[in-house]
């Protein structure tokens, strides 16, 4: 096993860390307080290669490894946790379109995604179907050269700003085998949206998208009518590790800042770093964050090798956000009253990280997957 990055990977990480520190971190609180995230910033991320990491070279991307995508998530999150969501959703959408879209759709959308000109959301969750994703009720009925889409998608990242959405809809009977996926441009008649008032991740304009008889060209079907659910689950298998690494990045940055603070802050005549009550907490959280990092990269290495990684992805997704939330919470407390203020970024980081304890699978679902992969499907909690 090789635990080191290659030279290109190391340089990529260094460049992104510099960008995160100099460009992202200074504006992190701005988007949290209501200023819309400008599209020029999306194009700026694209210029770094973030938007095209999984877009094939023939369509303007780099078709980079999943490990490279993990590096990008970790480093971007150090400066602005929420910008990692452009990466996460972009990876999923690019893989699905590259693997399942018709050629006209690929030509129309993949180069624009890689250039940061188009932003595409991922529409699976519904008001009454989250963890039980196979229970979605949004429908897509064939009508000549179109599919007519009806239903509502809930808690959709970029709902308020996306140009299109990969919409998972019922094209057949009940259960997972009756679900297809379509790329739905969001400027079509019958589309409406609402942005939520969220505790965190406000940059992303998370919200709902309603489809009221939206007519979508039939060539926007992604794969077969029965393949949508499996496309979504295949994407989750690696994006859960990407999420873990974004959480690791923001937690590591918080711990690094707290280490420096603990060296400078004095109580009872000496730096608080000399108090075991402080230093031992940092030691514990650094250990858990390091463990989450290794687990996530192990998952991505397996993905790059084409080997099974469902259990590792669920482990990473359970541990990464949990360890990050606990570490950031400790950083707030160790800073005292100033840590609890909005003068420092810790409280926003905590609010942001908690959102991805839920997204892409709750902790309970992750543990159920780990158990299923360990004991076998005959012993699965949810079937």
Secondary structure, DSSP 8 states (H G I E B T S, - for coil): ---S--HHHHHHHHHHHHHIIIIIGGGHHHHHTT----HHHHHHHHHTTSTTTTS-GGGT-----HHHHHHHHHHHHHH-GGGHHHHHHHHHHHHHHHHHS-HHHHHHHHHHHHTTS--EEEE--BTTBSSSGGG---EEEEETTEEEEEEEEEEETTTTT-SEEEEEEE-SSSSGGGEEEEEEETTSTTEEEEE---SS-GGG--EEEEEEEEEEEGGGB-S-TT-HHHHHHHHHHHHHHHHHHHHHHHHHHHHHHHHHHHHH-EETTEEGGGSHHHHHHHHHHHHHHHHHHHHHHHHHHHHHHT---HHHHHHHHHHHHHHHHHHHHHHHHHHGGGGGSTTSSHHHHHHHHHHHHHTTS-HHHHHHHHHHHHH-GGG-S--
